[in-house]
């Protein structure tokens, strides 16, 4: 028995290495490349390098890049491991560039490009990592992969808060993030030295056997996943502003973003331990309800405990939603799922672009984000109902087959 347990432990080493490598890529590409801008925005505003309007434009440029990058995944025929390395290296260079220039036009181009490569990193690292774990029968380790963005958000959030307290200039923090990302990237670089020929052939082969029902489910997955992007982004984009409006003069607002990141890590690890036999669509519906509950709590109880617990409830299912959606894409498309993952991620990106565009004018007119947040709650509720219906329809088809 001891020999067998030892052999099982050794057999998991490649799976753990693959999961950790993908987690590091997502921590750099998403936690730094996409979301480090959130905790550094107050420093950039304070220095006079930006005003809030131009800060919003930089955020929109990043969201637009993410959308374009996600949609381009369907047309990319480069092996997945090579795309992961390209996205990782590009993120490090672009992060460094943010600290080396102060020209707004260049910043906008950098944030757009960072959005493109972060989408590539997400889609191709997800497909490469989930396929590798499936080959090694180590599905439970998927939680490590999707804990990566949470680790990145938590780390950059804490560093951003410390930099604000110490009055460190934003360019130095951008360069420090680039240096740390470079070290992390060097640590996992060799893990992505190439796909096996058989894996490449499977990934490139079209899934002509997909049924009409599976095609319809794929379309619904893309649409309903887009509602998740809309539902979370209003709170995520304006959380510091919302918190400061509710708690003027308090030190709590600087801690809500790191709390969101910590909840991401916990949620990813918990989600990956749930039985694989559970329906991804029902799990997604439950996650949407949890996020909606977090937003509602922040609206009806705008206190430190209310906003803190609301941030945790928003973050807890964040990467769990990603995990379940990507698993559903693989269930529908198998090893040729990268295109479907790209379309779903593109719909998510469209939701992210639409959210602030809806919420900001309402807030400017009314002086409050409450109406925009209630719209986000409604979007998540509709998404949850649609996913629950898909799960029910799947059961009905299975029972009639």
C-alpha positions, 0 to 999 in steps of 0.5 A: 500500500505504501509503495502504491501511495508513493507511486501515486504521489510521483505520478501527480508531480507533472500535473502539479507542475502544469497547474502551478505553471498555468497559475503563474501565467494567469497571475502575471497576465491577469493579476498584473497585466489586467488588474494592477491598474486598479490599485495603481490608479489612485497613485496615478491620479494623485500625481496628476498624470491622469484625471478620472476621465482619462483613467476610464479611457485607459480601462476601456482600452484594456477591456477592448483589447481583451475582447479583440484578443479573445475573439482572435483566438478562434483564428489562431493556429499556433500551438497553445504552449507557444501562445502562452509563452508569447503572452507571458513575455509580452505582459512583462514587457508591456508592464515595464513600458507603463513605468517608462513613459508618461504619454497618454497615447502610449499608455492607451496603446499599452493597455490595449495590447495588454488586454489582447495578450491577457486574453491569449494567456487566459484562453490558451493557458486554460486549454493547455492546462485543463487538457494536461490535467485531463491526460494525467487524471488530475482534474482536482488540480484545476483549482490551482490554475484558476487561483492564479488571478486571485493571487495576482490581484491580492498581491498587486492590491496589497502592494498598491495599498502599501505604495499609497501609504508610503507615497511611492510614485506609480512608475516605480511600482509598475517597474517593480511589478514587471521585475517580479513578473519576469522572475515568476515567468522565468520560473515556469518558462520551461513548462511551456516548451511545446505541445505533444504532436498528438495533442496538436493534432487533436486541438487542430481537428474540427469537431464535426461530430458535435450534435445540433443540441451541443451547438445550441448549448455552445451558443447559449454558453457564450451568451450567458457567460457574457452576462457574468462579465457585465454583472461583476465589472460594475462593482469591480471597476468602481469598488474604490469609488463606491467604498469611498462614497459610503465610508468617507475618511475610512481606511477600509476601502483600500482593503476591499480589493485585496479581500476580493482577490483573496476570495478568488483564490479560495473560490477557485480551490473550493470549486475544483474539489467539487465532484466532476459529475455535477452539472457545470451549468447548474454550478454556474447558475449558483455562482451567479446567484452568489455574486448577485447576493454580494452586490445586493448586500453592498447596496442595502448595507453600505457599511464596512461589514456590508461592503467587505462581505459583499466583496468576498461574495463577489470574488468567491465565485469569480474564477469558479465561474471561469473554471466551470465555463471552460469545463463546459466548453471542453465538454462540448468541444473536447480538445478543439475547445479553444475557439469556443473558449475564445468566443465565450471570453469575447462575450465576457469582454463585451459584458465588461465593456458594456458595464461601465458604459451603462453605470457611469452615466447613471451615476453621473446623473443620479450621484449614486451607483445603486441603479447601475448595480441593480441592473448588474444584479438583474443581469446575473439573475437572468443568467442564472435562470438561463443556465438552470434552464439549460441544465434542466433541458440537458437532463430532459434530453438525457432521460429521453435518449 
